[in-house]
Amino acid sequence: MTIFKIEGDEEFVEWYENASEEERQHNSVWKFSLAMVLLSAIIFIGTRGQTETAPGAYEVRGVSNGAVQVIERDTGQHTELRAPNLVKQALSGKIKRGDIIYR
């Protein structure tokens, strides 16, 4: 019983019936490999969109010498923010290592 018909389906069925076991395995491995490559591409494109952030976004790394040590999310550059209110929040525990802050 066929639920839907795919164009070229008869040709594949004929090939499959006449193919050796080695040819069938090779065909299966090739299709699986193609599926994995496509899945990897979809995951890569999906995660790439998630890592892009707005300008002025920083990841907190710690507090030292009266400044909050951060990494700019845009460039990956290490820098420090000398805003007294940020330092107070970091020292009180409101801002923790790994948090994202925006300016």
Helices and strands as residue ranges (DSSP letters): H 9-18, H 21-51, E 57-64, E 67-72, E 78-81, H 84-92, E 100-102
